[in-house]
Amino acid sequence: MIRVALVVGIGVLAALAVSVGPLYAADRFRDLREPTDAERAQIAALADPGGLGVDRIAVESVDGDGDSEESAAAGPAEVSVRGPPGRRVLFLTADVLTDLDEDVAVGLLAAEAGRVATYYAEFRAVAVGAVLATLAAVVTTLVPFESGFAAVIAVGITSFWAGRRVQYAADARAADAVGADRVADAFERVAERRGVEPQTGDWSTWFEVQPPLGDRIARLREQAADEG
């Protein structure tokens, strides 16, 4: 009974760490502030097309808020929603509001709305918890090593596969809301600002829950072509 409780506890703690940990870390270690009234109204207008709703908004100042045409000097243009349902927080860097074209900002916020609507973060937390709980069951000899090890592999592969499907579903929802080309353009524009090339998947990305950005963009372009 103690071993069962330990295994369950490890799974629950791991899921909570993945779900709540990023929110705690962002609040504690990033230089955040509440948006001004004008910024709050701007964010609401940009988030409305994608249907994004959150419980709180936090803005992070960035250095070098320069010309948006000069990607080398541009800010990171980060947008993310963190935290469990009921405590969701939208984190975004100030350059999203000052440097980005409206269509790019709308696309980024719609992508986050898609992840919220499909519970991508919650799925990822449960998947990590399930894998670690299964591994703990093997380590504590609650299950035989051979069958337990096979279960760890099966749960992990299933989680990787399902996680990608959830992410693609989130992108498709964002595309339905604001247009597939708009979301794809937003991903490409931000990658350009950061000086990175969107990568497509190969064998090294098979064991990642989130598909490579290049694959996500390709899916969106295909959806746009089908709709056109």
C-alpha positions, 0 to 999 in steps of 0.5 A, spaced: 500 500 500 505 504 501 508 503 494 502 504 491 501 511 494 508 513 493 507 511 485 501 515 485 504 521 489 510 521 484 505 521 478 501 527 481 507 531 483 510 530 477 503 533 473 503 539 478 510 541 477 509 541 469 502 544 470 504 549 475 511 550 475 512 554 469 507 559 472 511 559 479 518 560 475 515 566 471 512 570 476 518 569 481 524 570 476 521 574 470 521 582 471 513 582 470 508 588 471 501 589 470 499 592 463 496 599 463 489 600 461 491 602 454 495 596 453 489 591 456 485 594 451 490 593 446 491 586 448 483 584 449 482 587 441 488 582 439 486 576 443 478 577 441 479 574 434 482 568 437 477 567 443 483 567 448 480 568 455 485 568 461 485 570 468 491 575 469 495 578 464 503 579 465 507 584 461 515 583 461 519 589 459 525 587 454 531 591 452 532 593 445 525 595 443 528 597 436 525 597 429 521 591 428 525 591 421 531 589 424 530 582 427 537 582 430 536 588 434 528 586 435 526 583 442 523 576 443 516 577 442 514 571 446 507 570 448 505 564 452 499 562 457 501 558 463 497 555 469 491 551 470 484 552 469 482 558 473 489 561 474 491 562 467 496 567 466 498 570 459 505 572 459 507 577 453 513 581 452 512 588 451 515 588 444 509 584 442 505 590 443 510 595 440 513 592 435 509 587 431 504 588 426 497 587 428 496 580 424 502 577 427 500 579 434 493 576 433 496 570 430 500 568 436 495 570 441 490 565 437 495 560 437 495 560 445 488 560 445 488 554 441 492 550 446 488 553 451 482 550 448 485 543 447 488 543 454 495 542 451 498 544 457 494 539 461 495 533 457 502 534 457 502 534 465 498 528 465 503 525 460 509 526 464 506 524 470 503 517 467 510 516 465 514 518 471 509 514 475 510 508 471 517 508 472 516 509 479 512 502 479 518 499 476 523 502 481 519 500 487 518 493 484 511 494 484 510 491 477 515 486 474 521 489 471 520 486 464 513 488 463 514 495 467 519 497 462 515 495 456 509 499 459 514 505 460 516 505 453 508 504 451 506 510 455 512 514 453 511 513 445 503 514 446 504 520 450 509 523 444 504 521 439 498 524 442 501 530 444 503 532 437 496 530 435 493 535 440 498 541 438 496 540 431 489 540 433 490 547 437 494 550 431 488 548 427 483 551 431 487 557 431 487 557 424 479 556 424 479 562 428 483 567 424 486 564 418 491 558 417 496 563 413 495 568 418 498 563 424 503 560 419 505 567 418 506 569 425 510 563 427 515 565 421 515 572 423 517 571 430 522 566 428 525 571 423 526 576 429 529 571 433 534 569 428 532 562 427 530 557 421 523 553 423 526 546 423 522 540 420 522 533 424 527 527 423 528 521 427 531 526 433 524 529 434 520 523 435 521 523 442 518 530 443 511 531 445 511 538 441 512 537 433 517 542 430 515 549 428 517 547 421 512 541 421 506 546 424 507 551 419 507 546 413 500 543 416 498 550 417 500 552 409 496 545 407 490 547 411 490 554 408 491 551 401 485 546 402 480 552 405 482 556 398 
